[in-house]
């Protein structure tokens, strides 16, 4: 059976021309370095301190002027979680290696938890999950990567392709948080959520890089 994998490098170009209709997406994504910056999700994060100090009645609704940027950011977070869950379900079913299956199961667990918690936060703040150009581009990029995964030969080629996609996707999304989402997030609770999500993405990225190295290492 022949390996029909499409080179992943062509897929990341889908987002290279992305430009936004609104402020969260005003510039095209920069080239993602594999040397990721350290996570900004610290226990003494000013946003977390601000949220903790808020009276409960101050946390309930977003002021009207906050609606546009923040609800679009929630829309981006929602589609990231949905697409990651979808691919993980497929990979868990078809992956050959135990570690790759375990990684896919972890993606399902973590992203389902984030999707649920972000939904609760969004509802509590009175925000929506609004569409945006960045959300649409992420969805289209994920669709193309999923099509590659569906066509690749099952077994070792499938496992390697899935992990390659995970490395590429998580690096790209961390870059988006740093350059497109966090600079425009206004509500403290959303900034805390972005920090937490970024920390999880970085952990997933590092695990995928480790797996990627083991899958490409020559067999003895």
N, C-alpha and C positions, 0 to 999 in steps of 0.2 A: 504494500500500500504506500502511496506517495504522500509526502508531507506537503500540504497546500497552504502553509502558513503565509499570510501576507506580512511583509516587513512592518513592524510596529512604528518605525520612525515616520512613516507616511501618515499615520493616524493622528499623531499629535499636531500635525500641521492644520488640522481642521479648526483649531482654536487660535491659530496664529493671526488671523485677520479679524478676530472678534473686536467689535467696538460697541459701546453701550448706548441705549436710548436714555439712560439715566445715570446718576453719579457712580454707583458701585462698579461700573464696567467701562470707565472712560478711556482706558488705554489697553493696547493689545498685550497679551501675556508675554512676559519676557522669557528667554530661554532658561529652563530650570536647571540649576546645577545639582549634581548629586551630592555636593557638600552642603547639606541643608543647614540653615541657621538654627541656633538653639531655640527651643520652644520658649514662648513668652508666658506660658501658663504657670505662674509662680503662686505660692500660697499667700504672698503679700502683695499680689496684684492690686493696684489701686482700684480697679473696677470691682473686684471682689470685696474689698474693704468698703467701698461706697454702697454696694448693694446690702451688705450686712448691716450697715448703719441706717439704712432707710426704714422708716415706719412702714408697716404693712400696707396702709392705705395709699402710700406713695408709689407702691410697686404695681398697682392694679392696672392702670390704663396708660397708654402712651399718649403724650401730647400730640395734637394733630400734625405739628410740623415734623414729627419724627416718623410719620407713617411711610413716606415714600422710600427712603433709603433702607430702613430696617426691615420692612416687609419684603422687599426684593431680596435682601440677604437671607431671610428665612426661606424664601423660595429656592435659592441656590443650595442651601444646606439640605433642604428636603429632597431635592433631586439627586444630590450626591449620595445620600443614604439609600434612596430607592434603587439607584443604578448599581450601587455596590452590593446590596442585598440580592438583587436579581442575578448578577454574575456569580456571586458566591454560591447561590443555590445550584446553579448549573455546574459549577466547578466541583462542588461537593459530590454531585452525582457521578461525574465522569472522570475525576482525577484518579490517577493510578497510585501515586505515592501516599503513604500514611501521613507524612508531614504536610503535604499539599492539601490533603483532605482536612486535616486539623486546622490549617490556616484558613481555608474557606469557611469552616464552621465558626471560627473566631470572628471572621468578617461579618457573618450573619448575626451573631450574638451582639457584637459591639455596635454595629450600625442600626440594628433594630432598637437597641436601647437608646441610642442617640436620637433616632427618629421619634420615638415616643416622648422622650424628655423635652426635645425641642418643640414638639407639638404642644405640650403642656405649658411651656414657657410662653410660646406665641399666643396661646389662648388667654393666658393670664394677663398678658400685656395688651390684649386687644388688637393684635397685629394679624395681618393676612400672610399668605405665602404667594406673593405676587410674581407673575412671569417677568422675565427680563431676557435680554440678549445673551448674557452669560449663562443663564439657566438653560436656554435653548441650545447653546453651543456645547455645553457639558452633556446634555442629553444626546445630541447627535454624535458626539465623539464616543460616548459609551455604547451607542447603538452599533457603530462601525467596529469597535473593538469586540463586541459580543458576536458580531457576524464572523469575525476572524476566528474566534474561539469555537464557534459552532462548526466551522469547516475544517479545522486542523485535525490531523490524525490523532486518534485516541492513544493513550499510553504516555511515554516519555515526552513526545512532542507537545501533547496537550498540556502536561504539567508545566513544562518550560514556558510555553506561550502564556498561560494564565499568570504565572509569577512575573514574567516580563511585563505584562499589562499592569499588574499590581504596583510594581516599582514605578513605572511611568505615570500611572494615574495618581498615586499618592504624592509623588514629587510635584506634579502639576497642581494638585489641589492645595497643597501647603503654600505654594507660590501664590495662588489665587487669594488665600486667606490673608497673606502678608501684604499683597499689593492691591487687591481689589475690594476686599470685604472689611477687614479690620480698620483701614483708614477712614471708612465711611460709616461704620457702625456708631450709633449715637447713644442708645440706651445702655446703661451699665450692665444689666442682666444679659443683654445680647453679647456684649464684649466678653463677659465671663464665659458664655457658652462657646464663643469662637475660640477662646484660649483653650478651653477643655477639649474641643473638637480637634484643634490643631495638635495638641499633645498626643491624642489618640492616633491621628493620622501619621505623626512622626514615628510612633511606636510601630504601627503597621508597616511603614516604609522600611524601617530598620530590619524588621523580621523578614520582609520580602527580599531585601538585599541579601540577607544571610542565606535564605533558601535559594535565591538565584545563583549564588556562588557555589552552593553544593550541587545544584543541578547542572552547572556548566563545567564542573571539575572533571577531569579525565578519570575514567574508571580504571582501577588497578587490576 
